[in-house]
């Protein structure tokens, strides 16, 4: 069962995601705009206001697949594959990863820029084509299974939200 609690547009939002008897909580910045989740696997969804000059907002989604979802490495590889480099290099060659521990949980964070070419919907042949984008994503390994956090948007917008994204991840509490 998935649920969101304590969400409000005017105050810091707290995301609670049920997994068995424990819940993963994050504290989101008050400037992030809570959006209705478009599927049961999206347990939280936000619009991150665009930076000056960018054509669109960023998007942050928290996913939970009931303890499924593949290995950390498989997800990192899939996310890297959603970006192409304008100079033809491999996105894996320019991506960075870091691992941290938050509340006793291992969190692996990916950062890669380029042209966003992810499938528009899972299994679709239609893909995005968004040059100048950046993808920051994380796998939070909990006792109830992994949670996946994905931030995408124009590079300037994602840069604007990089520090709050890190704070969001570091706020994770599983109880």
C-alpha positions in Angstrom: 0.0 0.0 0.0 1.3 3.5 -0.9 0.2 6.8 0.7 1.3 10.3 1.0 0.8 12.3 4.2 1.4 15.8 5.4 1.7 17.3 1.9 1.0 21.0 1.4 1.9 23.6 -1.1 2.6 26.3 1.4 4.8 24.4 3.9 7.6 21.9 3.8 6.2 18.7 2.6 6.8 15.4 4.3 6.5 12.3 2.1 5.7 9.1 3.8 5.8 5.9 1.8 4.4 2.7 3.3 6.3 -0.5 2.8 5.2 -3.4 4.9 5.1 -1.9 8.5 7.8 0.7 8.1 7.6 4.0 6.2 10.2 6.0 4.3 10.0 9.7 5.1 11.6 12.6 3.2 11.3 16.3 3.9 10.9 18.3 0.7 11.7 22.0 0.3 8.6 24.3 0.5 9.3 25.6 -3.0 8.8 22.2 -4.6 5.2 21.8 -6.0 3.4 18.6 -5.1 1.9 17.0 -8.1 -0.6 14.1 -8.2 1.1 10.8 -8.8 0.3 9.5 -12.3 0.7 5.8 -11.3 0.7 3.6 -8.2 4.4 3.1 -8.5 5.0 6.9 -8.2 4.7 7.4 -4.5 5.6 11.1 -4.7 5.9 13.6 -7.5 7.0 17.2 -7.6 7.6 20.0 -10.1 10.7 22.0 -9.3 10.4 25.6 -10.5 12.6 26.3 -13.5 15.6 28.5 -13.4 15.6 31.9 -15.2 15.8 31.3 -18.9 14.8 27.6 -18.9 11.8 26.6 -20.9 10.4 24.1 -18.3 10.3 23.0 -14.7 12.3 20.1 -13.3 10.6 17.0 -12.2 11.3 14.8 -9.1 9.6 11.4 -8.7 10.0 8.9 -5.9 9.2 5.3 -7.0 8.6 2.2 -5.0 8.0 -1.2 -6.7 7.0 -3.2 -3.7 10.5 -4.3 -2.9 11.3 -5.0 -6.6 12.9 -2.8 -9.2 16.2 -4.4 -10.0 19.7 -4.0 -8.6 21.3 -0.7 -7.9 23.7 -1.2 -10.8 20.9 -2.1 -13.2 19.1 1.1 -12.3 22.3 3.2 -12.6 22.9 1.7 -16.1 19.3 2.3 -17.2 19.4 5.9 -16.1 22.8 6.5 -17.8 21.2 5.0 -20.9 18.5 7.7 -20.8 21.1 10.4 -21.6 23.2 10.9 -24.8 26.3 13.1 -25.1 26.4 15.8 -27.8 30.0 14.8 -28.7 29.2 11.1 -29.1 31.0 10.0 -25.9 29.4 7.4 -23.7 27.2 8.8 -21.0 28.8 6.3 -18.7 32.2 8.0 -19.3 30.8 11.4 -18.0 28.4 10.2 -15.3 29.4 10.4 -11.6 28.2 8.3 -8.7 28.6 8.6 -5.0 27.5 6.5 -2.1 26.5 7.8 1.3 24.8 6.4 4.4 21.6 8.1 5.6 20.0 6.8 8.7 21.7 3.5 8.3 20.6 3.1 4.7 22.9 3.0 1.7 22.1 5.7 -0.8 23.7 5.6 -4.3 23.5 8.9 -6.2 24.0 9.3 -10.0 24.6 12.6 -11.8 24.7 12.8 -15.6 24.0 15.6 -18.1 23.4 15.5 -21.9 20.3 15.0 -24.1 17.5 13.3 -22.3 16.3 10.4 -24.5 14.2 8.2 -22.1 11.1 6.3 -23.2 8.0 8.5 -22.9 6.3 5.6 -21.3 7.7 2.2 -20.3 8.2 0.0 -23.3 7.4 2.8 -25.7 9.3 3.3 -29.0 8.7 7.1 -28.6 11.5 8.8 -26.8 12.1 12.3 -25.4 14.7 14.4 -27.2 15.7 17.1 -24.7 19.2 18.5 -25.2 20.8 20.4 -22.3 19.2 18.3 -19.6 20.6 16.8 -16.5 19.5 13.7 -14.5 20.2 13.2 -10.9 18.9 10.0 -9.4 19.3 7.9 -6.3 18.6 4.4 -5.0 17.7 4.3 -1.3 18.2 0.8 0.1 15.7 0.1 2.9 14.8 -3.0 4.8 11.5 -3.1 2.8 13.2 -2.8 -0.5 14.8 -0.1 -2.7 13.2 3.3 -3.4 14.2 5.2 -6.5 14.4 9.0 -6.6 14.8 10.6 -10.1 15.2 14.3 -10.8 15.3 15.5 -14.4 15.1 18.9 -16.1 17.0 21.5 -17.9 20.6 21.6 -16.7 20.3 25.1 -15.1 17.1 24.1 -13.3 18.7 20.9 -11.9 21.8 22.9 -10.8 19.5 25.3 -9.0 18.0 22.3 -7.1 21.2 20.3 -6.5 21.7 21.3 -2.9 18.0 20.9 -1.9 18.0 17.5 -3.7 21.0 16.4 -1.5 19.2 17.7 1.6 16.0 15.9 0.5 18.0 12.6 0.3 19.8 13.2 3.6 16.4 13.7 5.3 15.3 10.1 4.6 14.1 8.3 7.6 12.8 4.7 7.5 10.5 3.9 10.5 
